[in-house]
Amino acid sequence: MEKFTIKNRFTQKIIVEDEAETLREVVEKNKANLGGADLWGTNLRGADLRGTNLRGADLRGAKIKITQKEDIIRALGIIIEE
């Protein structure tokens, strides 16, 4: 087990502090609380992002599977119009 801390990217306020085997586990357990989080470079491949609030989160360099693209777009609050 490792201790993970996720902070707000703008204020540095701690959003989540949790122990888990991987950061992905922390993200999945606390997905409703991740708006504004600094998840830069996080490996989210295989994480269940349905229902996650990622608005304002820093996801530069994050890795996801192609099958997760719709969930991440929705979690970021992006609306794609035709």
C-alpha positions as CSV (number, residue, x, y, z in Angstrom):
1,M,0.0,0.0,0.0
2,E,1.1,3.5,-0.8
3,K,-0.3,6.8,0.4
4,F,-1.5,9.1,-2.5
5,T,-2.4,12.8,-2.2
6,I,-4.4,14.6,-5.0
7,K,-4.5,18.3,-4.8
8,N,-6.5,21.1,-6.5
9,R,-4.3,22.3,-9.4
10,F,-5.2,25.9,-8.7
11,T,-5.2,26.2,-4.9
12,Q,-3.0,23.2,-3.9
13,K,-5.8,22.3,-1.4
14,I,-5.8,18.5,-0.8
15,I,-8.8,17.0,-2.5
16,V,-8.1,13.3,-1.7
17,E,-5.6,11.6,0.5
18,D,-5.9,7.8,0.5
19,E,-3.9,4.6,0.6
20,A,-4.1,2.1,-2.3
21,E,-1.9,-0.1,-4.5
22,T,-2.2,2.4,-7.4
23,L,-3.3,6.0,-8.1
24,R,-5.9,4.5,-10.5
25,E,-7.6,2.8,-7.5
26,V,-7.7,6.2,-5.7
27,V,-9.2,7.9,-8.7
28,E,-11.9,5.2,-9.0
29,K,-12.8,5.3,-5.3
30,N,-13.0,9.1,-5.2
31,K,-14.1,9.9,-8.7
32,A,-17.0,12.2,-7.7
33,N,-14.4,14.5,-5.9
34,L,-11.8,15.1,-8.7
35,G,-12.9,18.4,-10.2
36,G,-9.8,20.6,-10.5
37,A,-7.5,17.8,-9.5
38,D,-3.9,17.6,-10.7
39,L,-3.8,14.2,-12.5
40,W,-0.9,15.2,-14.8
41,G,0.8,12.1,-16.2
42,T,-1.6,9.7,-14.5
43,N,-2.2,6.2,-16.0
44,L,-6.0,6.0,-16.1
45,R,-6.0,3.1,-18.5
46,G,-8.8,0.7,-17.5
47,A,-10.1,3.0,-14.7
48,D,-13.9,3.3,-14.5
49,L,-14.4,7.0,-15.2
50,R,-18.2,6.9,-15.5
51,G,-19.8,9.5,-13.3
52,T,-16.4,11.2,-12.6
53,N,-16.2,15.0,-12.3
54,L,-12.9,16.0,-14.0
55,R,-13.9,19.6,-14.9
56,G,-10.8,21.7,-14.5
57,A,-8.6,18.7,-13.8
58,D,-5.1,18.8,-15.2
59,L,-4.8,15.6,-17.4
60,R,-1.8,16.5,-19.5
61,G,0.1,13.4,-20.3
62,A,-2.6,11.1,-18.8
63,K,-3.1,7.7,-20.5
64,I,-6.4,6.1,-21.3
65,K,-7.7,3.3,-23.4
66,I,-9.5,4.2,-26.6
67,T,-12.6,2.6,-25.1
68,Q,-12.5,5.2,-22.3
69,K,-12.6,8.3,-24.6
70,E,-16.4,8.8,-24.4
71,D,-16.3,8.6,-20.6
72,I,-13.4,11.1,-20.3
73,I,-15.1,13.6,-22.7
74,R,-18.2,13.4,-20.6
75,A,-16.2,13.7,-17.3
76,L,-14.6,16.8,-18.6
77,G,-17.9,18.4,-19.4
78,I,-17.1,18.6,-23.1
79,I,-20.1,18.8,-25.5
80,I,-19.4,17.8,-29.1
81,E,-21.8,19.3,-31.6
82,E,-22.2,18.1,-35.2
